[in-house]
Amino acid sequence: MRMNTQEVKGTLAKLLATENLTVEHRQVSTACFDVEKRLLILPIWKTASNTVYDLLVGHEVGHALYTPNKDFGDAPKDFINVLEDARIERMMKVTYPGLRKSFFEGYRELWDDDFFGVKGEDPLDLSLIDRINLYFKGNPNIPFNDEERVWVDRTEATKTFEDVIDLAEKLYEYCADKQDKKELDNLPEIPQNLDDQTGSNFDSQFDIDSNSDDEDLDQEQGEGDSNKPEITDEMLDELEDKMYEDQVGGQTGTPDETESVTDRAFAEALESLVDDNGKEWVYLTVPDPKVEDYVIPHKEIQENLYNHFYESDKHDVSNIEYGVDHYNTFKRDSQKTVNYLCKQFEMRKSADEYRRAATAKTGVINTNKLHTYKYNDDIFKKVTVIPEGKNHGLVMFLDWSGSMQSQLLDTLKQTYNLVWFCKKSGIPFRVYAFQSGFTSYHEMSVNPKIADQKENELSLTDDFRLFEFFSSRQNKQSLERSLQLVYLQAFAMNGWRLSYYTPYTLGGTPLAEAIYCTRNIVSDLKKLEGVSKVNVICLTDGEANPMSYIHKFPEDHEYRANEISQPYLCHSRNKVFFLRDPKTGYTRKISSHPYDTTKEIVSYYREITDYNWVGIRLCSKQELSRLVRDLCRDYSEYDAIDKQWRKERFASIKEKAGFTEAFFMPDKNNGAGTQDLEVKQKSEVATKAELTRAFKKHMGSKMTNKTILNAFIEQIA
């Protein structure tokens, strides 16, 4: 899958961090790092170049690696930011020398775009902390006097965050004293008193007789005012402006030494790179379900089906016997197919072991070759070591959805062939049917709570369940009973004169939920049966149900405070979804399109497991054409698949459909091993031509299945 810039840089961040760092892109204005959660949050930048991306990612990873979650002390935040940025970027350049170029070119690009807000200004007009900031962010031409150079050298010498805190406090104190001195120097001069006469006259003017009455006072004040200039509003405004200038430090354009203008300007400028109109990025996690909460074990299934067919009075005995005879006939006719599978499997294994055989010299002289020592250096005995083959295991997921009804019995026959093959070859196996949507589900014992799942976790719907039909842990008698009873259930649902067991009827297609359970199922298989190589087979006739996830409404929601919902990914068109595996940390963007569900979830689990994933898709030629158009961009590849279907009645696509290899086969008459001939005759007695067509079709079906089985064995061997 093609990765966009954000995904690539997210991967870069994890590689740089050399730890299990969580990287997320969110709709935030600036990058930040949660030290406790080890979560690096990057904005969704739309205009940042690759160089600037590398710079910003390297910078934030530096904070993730070297900046602890400690109190800043008494120093201002912008002083800490400037000095700490210098320290962590210096350390990142030492750890990853390849980042030197990214930092240099990235800051040069940002400088050209005036991200620091001082382009074109005289550096001497900037505060000391601003000049230090620009110097360590890629501008070596910043001027410093001898006294200021001491602070630059001390910035370069910081090794720990404690050093930064200590230096920031002292530097701020120095800058504050410098600012105070600057303000004193810029205060306006106090006018000197005039001569003594003027002073005496001034005093006499305000020498007021306290015993005079109000009338005399008003008269004197009125007479005095008439001799003084009138104070206008303009004069008051001018005086107010002058007082403000004096208060903030004097002359216009004089920088404040106690704050960093460039640090704030840089933070604001970075916000311009953010895609405000971009879709929200949602990070989902892979669930770790308790499989026992969703699986109905084979013992329970066997008991329920036996009671339904043999212990109830719902069925005519002859109809039961007819269904059993139908099963026995199929089983007898399938022996050749099963033997063929076993033979091919052993041949493939032997050939593979031979290819991996290693021949080594023993150091012991071969006396039969001793006479050739003059012209042959190879006179030592050799030994050939054939590595021991891996123990195979098989997990199969069978589609138990309503659309499977017309081909359910034929599909089950394919499954039975694989079960008998595994049993005869000594391959441990588990066969599950996945189902959802059964209305009487809540009457069953299995009912996991949604609340047990975490927020933003792929959800398993509460009506999802797995039928454990068959297991290699069953003995011969138990397995045979299960095979027969499940056959009767499928036989009944196929329209024969039997009533099926309603709780085990067909439903939805929760293939994705079944995939979520795979790791725990395989883990149990490996633990119990010593399996090292696992093949996971998914047999279905359509796309999986759309994936959903756990969403929790906030506490302040007007109507649904703290409620939990399970929205479909495909219904959230304003969101972009990323899937993360908590165990491996692997994160990847996934498509939310409902037609991509199977491909997306299977391909993701292929990345986080070492299983061999095999898909079997029942479909028509028309549906295959649509699938191939979506999966294959090369016309020649499409043409080759079309020819394979017309010639061999099936098609194989590797990698692109999500599976290691996906087999597409006709959704009609795919039951291998059956001896039934379907003769379409016009009269009471079939003609030779009608018998010939029926025979060719029947044999063609057998050859098709043999070809598919051959390819399948090649895949699992």
N, C-alpha and C positions, 0 to 999 in steps of 0.2 A: 504494500500500500504506500502511495506517495505521501510523504510527510511535508507539512508546511513549515515555514520558518520558525514559528513559535514552538512546534513540537521538537524540531531539531535543536533549538537552543535550550529547551527544557532538558533534553537528553545530555547536551553539553554541560549543563549545570550539575547534573548528577555525576557525570564523569569527573568534573573538576573537584567536586566535593569529596570524592573517594569515600563516601559513606551512604548509608541508606537514607538519603535525603528525599523528601517529598517536594516536588515542584508542581506548582499550579499557576496557570494564567487566569486572572480574574479581571473584572471590570473595576480596577482600582487606578488611582491617578499616579502612584509611584510604587516602585518595587519595595518590598520589605521582607524581613525574615523573622519568623517566630522561633526564638532560640529554644524554648522549652519543647515545642512540638516538632522541631527540626523541619519546619515548613517554610519553603521559599516561595513567596508570592510575587509573580511578575505581571505587570500590566499587559493588556492585549495591545501591543504597539502596532500601528498600521503603516507608519512612515519611516521607521528606523531602518537604516541600512544594515547589512550583515556585520559590518565593522562595528557600528554603534551597538548592535545586539551583543556581540562578543564582549565589548567593553562593559556594558551594563550587567550582563550575566556574570562576567568575571568579578566585577565589583561586588555584586550581591553575594556571590559564593564566598568571597573574601570575608564578608561580615558573618556568613554562616559558619565559617571555619574558625575565625579568630576573634570575633567580638562576643564577649560573654554577656549574659543578662544580669548586669549589675547597675547599681545606682550611679548616676552621673556626678554626684557630689555637688559642690557649689558653683561649678563652672557653667556658663550658658551652653545651651544645646548646640548652637551653631559653631562655637569654638571646639566642642567635642567632635562634631561632625567633620570639620576640616582636618583636625589633627588625626583622628581615627581613620579617615579615608586615606590619608597619606601613609599611615602605618600598614593597613591591610593591603593596599595596592602594591606597596613595596614588597610585602611578603608573598603576594600572589605572583609577582614577576620573578621572584627567586624560585618559588615552587614550580611554576610553569613558565619557563623562559619564552615559550611561543606566544604568550599573551602580551609581551612587551610591545610588539608591533601593533596589536589590536588596541592597546591602551593609547599608544602614541597617535596612531591614525584616527582612532575614534574621537579623542579629545580635540584633535586638530579639526575634524569635521564639525564638532559641536562648537568650537571656537569660531569657525568661519560663519556658522549660523547664529552667532551671538547668543549662545545659550547662557552665558554668564552676565549678560546685560551691560557690559562695559567696553564693548568693541569701539575703537576709535578714541577712547579716553586715555589721558596721560596716566600711566601706572603710578606716578608719584602722587597723584591726587587720590589714590585709593588708600584705605586703611591697611594696617600691617597684616591683620588676619586675612583680608581679601587678597593681598599680594602673596601671602604664604599659600593660600588656596590655589591661586592661579599658577604659582610656581610648581607645585606638586601635581597639578593637573595638566602638565605638558607644555608649560611656557617657561623655558629656562632664561629668558631675557628680562625677567622681572628684576628691577633694581632694588638693592638693599644697602643701607649704610652699615658701618662696622658694628654698631650696637644692635641693629636689627638682624644682622647675619648670625649672631649668637643664637637667636630664637629659631632661625632656619636650621642651623646645625643641631640644635636640641630636638627639633621635630624629626630630623633624619635619624636620630639616635634612639628613638622610642622603640622598645621591644615588646612591652606588655601593655594591656589595657590600663593597668594601674599607672604606668608611666604616662599614658595619654591624659588621664584624669589629673594627675599631679601637674603636668606641664600646662594643661588648659587653665587650671586655677591660677597658676603663676603668671601665665601670659595674659590672662584677663585682668589681673591686678595691675600688671605693667601697662596695659592698654588703657585701663581706667584712669591711672595716674596721668598718663599722657593726654587723655581727653580732658581731665580737669585742668591741667596746665594750659591746654589749648584754649579752653573756655575763659580762663583768667586773662590770657593774653589778648583775647578778642573783646573783653569788656570795654564799653565806651568810657572816655576820660571824664572824671567828675569835675565840673567847672569850679575854678577857684573863686573865693570871696572877693568882692570889689574892695576898694579902699575902706579905711575905718569910718569915714564919713558916710559912705554908702551903707555900711553896716549899721551905724547909729540911726541913720534915717530909716533903714528897714525896720529896726526895732521899734522906733517911735511910731511908725505907721500902724503897728499892731499892738500899741500900748492902749488898751481899752479900759475906760473907767467903769468899774463894776457897779458903781452906784448910779450911773446914768440910767434914765428910763428907756424903755423900748423905742419910744419915738425918736429920742436923740440918737440912739444906736442905729436905727434904720436910716436916719438922715445922714449920719457919718458914713455908713457903709455905702449908701447911694452915692455920696459925693466922692468917696474913694474909688468906687468902681468906675466912675466916669472918666478917671484918669488912667485906667489900665486897658490894654488891648483885649478885645473880646475873643474868647476861646470858641473856635468853631468845631463842627463834627469832623471835618477833614483833619484837623489838628489832632483830635482824639484818636482817630483811626491810625494815623501815622505813628503816634506815640505807642499804641497797642502793638503794632507790627514790630517796632523797634524793641519793645520789651520781650516779645516772643523770640526774636532773633537772639537776643542776649541770653535768654533762658536756655535755648537748645544748643548753644555753643558758638554762637557768633556768626561769622560771615557766611553768606550764601555759597554753597558748593563745597564747603568744608566737610569731609567725611566724619562719621561717628566711629571712633576707634573701638568702641565696645560691641559692635555688631558686624556681621558679615553680610554685605549686600550680595556678593557673588554666590554664596551658598543658597540664599533664598531665591535668587533669580534662576539659578540652575534647577532647583526643585520645581519652580513654576514652569520653566521652559520644557521640562521633560513631560509635563502634562499635555503639551501640544502634540506629542507623538502618539498619545493614547487614542484608540478607536472608540469614541463615545457611542457610535451607532452600531458597533459590532454586537454579534450575538453573545449571549451569556454562555460561558464555558462551565459545564457541570462535570465534576469528577465523581464517577461511580466506582464502587468497589465490588470485587467478585465475592459472592457469599460463600460461607463455609457451613453448609447445612448439615444438620443431624439426619443422616440418611434414614435411620430407623423411624423417624417421624413421618416419612413419606412412603416407605416401602411396605407393601403387603407381602409377607413372606410366603414361600411356596407351600408350606404346610397348611397355612390358613386358606389359601386358594384351593388347594387340593381337597381339603375338608368341605369347603362350601360347595364346590362343583360336584363332588361325589354325592353329598346330601341332596343337591338339586336334581341330579339326573337319576340316582338310584334309590334314594330313600323317600322321595315324594311320589304322589300318585298322579303327577301331571303328565306323564309320558306313557305311551304305549311301548311295551317291551320290544316289539318288533322294530319300532323306529330306532330305539337305542341300539339294537343289534345291527341294524342296517348301517348306522353311523360308525360303529366299531369295526364292522367288516370293511367299510370304506377306508378306514384308517389302516387296518392290517394289510389291505391290498397295496396301498401306497407305500407302506413300510417295506414290504417284500420287494416291490419294484424298484425301490431306491437303493438297494444294496450295491448294485453295480456302480451307481453314481458315487456312493460313499467310498467304496473301494478305490475308485478312480481318484477321488480327492486325496485319500491317504497315500496312494502310490505317488502322485504328483508332489505331495508335500515332502515325502521322504527323499525323493529325487532332488528336489530343490534344496533341501537342507544339506544333503551330501555334496552337491555341487558347490554350495556356498562354503562349506567346511573345507573342501579341497582347494578352493581359491585362496582361502586364508591360511592354508598349511604353510609352515615355515620349515625350511631345510637348513640344517646347521652342521658344521664339522665338529667331530667329537674329540679330536686331539689324539685318537688312537689310529696307528698306521694300519691301512688295509693291505694285508700281505698279497692279495691278488693283484694289486696295482703297483707293488714295489718295483717290479722290473721296468716300469715306465718312468722312473724318477729322473732320467736324463732329459726327457722332453716334456714331462708333465709334473707340475707342482701339486696337483690335486691327488695325493696318495693317501689321504686320511679317510676313515670311515665317516659316513654321514648318517644323521638321524632326522626323520621327518616328524614334526610335531603338529598334530591337528588339534586346534583349539576346540574345547568342549562347547557344543552348541548351547544357545540360551534356552531357558525354559519359557515356553510360550504360554500366554494366557489370552482369553477372549472375553470381552464384554460386549453384549449386543443390545441395542435399543430398538424396539419394534414399535412402529407407529400404530397406535390403537385409537385412531380417530374415525369419525363417521365417514369420511371420504374413502376409507380403505375397504368398505363393506364389499364392493363388487370384486375386489381382488384379494380379499383377506385370506381365503383358503389357499390360494396359490402361493401367496406370500409366506404363509405359515409353512408350507411344504419346503420352500427354500430354507427357512429357518431350521426346520427339522433335519434337513440334510447336513447343515453346519453343526447342529448338536450331535448327531451321530458321528460325524467326522471327528469332532473334538473328543468324544468319548472313546472312540477307537484308537485315536492317536495319542491319548493320554494328555490332552490339553485341558487345563482347568478353564471353566467357563461360567458365565452368568448371563442369563437372558431375561431382560426386563421389557415390559410393554409400558409405554408412557401414555397417560390419559388425563384429561381434565374436563370440567364442565358437567359432571354427573350431578343431577339435582339432589339425589339422595345421599350425597357424600357425607353430610353432617351426621348421618345415622351411623357412619363407620367410626371405628375407634381412633383413627388417625385424623387429627385436626390441629396442626401446628398454628401458633398465634403469630400474626404479622408483627406484633409488638416485640417479638424476640429478635427481629432483624434490626439492623442499624440504619440510620438515616443515610440516604444516598447510596444504598446498597441495592444491587439488582435483586428484585423480589421474586420469591416463589409464591405463587398464588395459593390460597388456602384450599383450593379444590384440585390441586395437582397431586398425583400419586403415581407410584411405580408398582406394577405387578411383577413380582419375581416368579416368573413361570417355571424356569428350569435352572438347576444349579449342579455343578459337578460334585458338590458335597452330598447330593442324594445318592442312595444306593441304587442298584439296578432296578429293583421292584418299584421303588418310589418314583424314580425318573420315568419308568414306563407308564405308571399310573397317571402322572402329571401330563405326559405327552398325549395320552388318550383322552383325558378329560378336557384339556384345552382344545384339542381337535374337535371334540363334540360341541364345545361352546362356539367355535368358529363355524362349524357345520350348521349349527342351529341359526346363527346370525346370518348365514348365507341363504336362508330361505327354506331349509328342509323342514320336515314335519317334527320339529323339536322346538320347545320353548327354551330360550337362552336364559342364563342367570343375569337378571337385570343389573345388579351392582357392577358387573364386569362387562357392561356393554361399551360401545364406542362413544367417544367424546371429542375433545379438542386435540390440538397438536402441540403440547408443551415440550417440544424437543429441547429448547434452551434450558428449561428447568432441569431436564434430565442430564444435560451436559454439566450443569452446576454441581450435580451429585457425583460426577465421574471420579474425581480425585479421591474422594473418600471410599467409593466402591472399589477402585483399583488398589488403594492402600490396604483395604481389608483382604482383597484377593491375594496380594503379594505376601501379606503376613500369614495367612492361613495355608497357602499352597506353594510358597517359595517361588513365585513367578518373577522373572526378570524382564521379559519382553511382553508387553501388553498390546493387543490389537483391539481397538474400539470400533465397532461397526454400528452405523446408524442406518436403518432401513425405513424409508418414508415415501409417501407419494406426493408430498407438497412442502410448502414452506412452513417453518415453525411459527407458532404464535408470536406476535410482536413482544419484544422485551419490555418489562416495566421495572420501576424502581421505587424505593421507599422514600416518600416525601412527608415531612412533618410540617404542619402549619405553625407559624409563630404564635407566641403567647398573646400578642396583641391583635390577632386576627379577629375581625368583627363577628364572623359567624362560626368559624371552625377552629378555634384556638386549641393548639396542641393535638389536633386530630391527625391521624395517619392516613395517607392515601397511597394508591399505587398507580400513578399515571404511566401511560405508554410512552416510550421514547418517541415513537412516530407521531404522536399528537403534540409534541413540544417543538414546533417549528422555529421558535425564537431562541433555541438553545443548541449548543454544540456539545456532544457528549464524548467524554474520555473514560476509558475503562482501566482500572488499576487493580493489580493483584497484590494484596497485602503481604503475601508470603515471599514473592520474588521482587516486588517493586516495579514490575513491568507495567508501563503505561502506554496506551495507544488510543488514538482517535477511532471511534467506531461509527459506522453509518446507522442512522436511525430509521432508514427506509424499511418498511415491512417486508419487501421482497429480498432484502439482504440479510435477514436475521440469521438464517442457518449459516451462511458463508461467514458472517462477522463473528459469531460466537464460537464456531468450530475453529476458525483460523486463529482466533485469540488463544483458545485452549491448546492449540498445537504449539504455540510459542512458549507456554508456561509448563508444558508437560513433555515427556519423552515417549509418548505413546504413538503408535501407528494408527492414524485416523482414516477409516475407510467408509465411504458413503455409498449406499445403494438407493437410487432414486427411481421409482416407478413413474413413468410418464408416457405421454403420447408423442408422436413425431412432431406435432405442432408445438407442444410445450417445450420439447427439446430445442427446437429452433429458436424460441424466445430466450431460453436460458443461455444458449450458446452466443446469441447476439449480445446479451448482457455481460457475459464472462470473457469472451474472446474479441479482441480488436482486430486481429489479423484475419483477412478474408481466406487466406490459404489454410489456416488452421480450421476455420469454420467449414471449408470445403472437405477437409480430411475427415472431420467428425461426421459430416453428412454421408460420405462414402462408407465409413465404417458402419454406420447404422444400416444403410441399405444392403451391405454385404453380410454383416455378422449379426444384425438385429439387436445390437447394443452399441453404446458409445462409452468411451473412457476419457475423462479429463483429469489431468494431474495438477495439483496445487491450486488452480484458479477458483475452484468451487468451495474452497475452505478446507477440504479434506486432502490428505496425502494423495489419494486417488479416489475419484468419484465415478461410479458405474451407473450409467443411465440405461434402463432396460424397459421393454414394453410393459404397460400396465395391464395387459390381458394375456392369459394363458402362459404364465411364467413358471408354473409348477413343474420342476424337474422330477423325472422318475415316474410320472403317471403314464399308465398304459391306455388311458381312455382315448378313443378316436371319435372325433366329432365329424360325422358324415352328413352333409347337407344333400338329401336326396329328394328328387321330385316325384318319384313313383314309389310303389310299395317295395320294389327291389332296387337296390342301389346299382347304378351303372359302373362300368369299369373306370370311366373318367372321373366320376364322383369319388370312388374309392382311392384312385391315384392322387387326386388333389388332397384328400384328407390325410393320406399317408405321408405325402411330402410335407404338409403343414406340421404334422405330428413329429416327424423326424427332424424337421427344421427347428422346431422348438427344442428338441433334445440336444441338437448340435449347438444351438445358441447358448443354452444353459451350460453345456460343457465348455464352451469358449469363455463364458463369464467366469465359471468356476476355476478354469485354468489361470485366468488373469488374477483372480482373487487369491489363489494359492501362491502365485508368484509374489503378490504383495505382502502376505503375512509370513512367508518363509524366509 
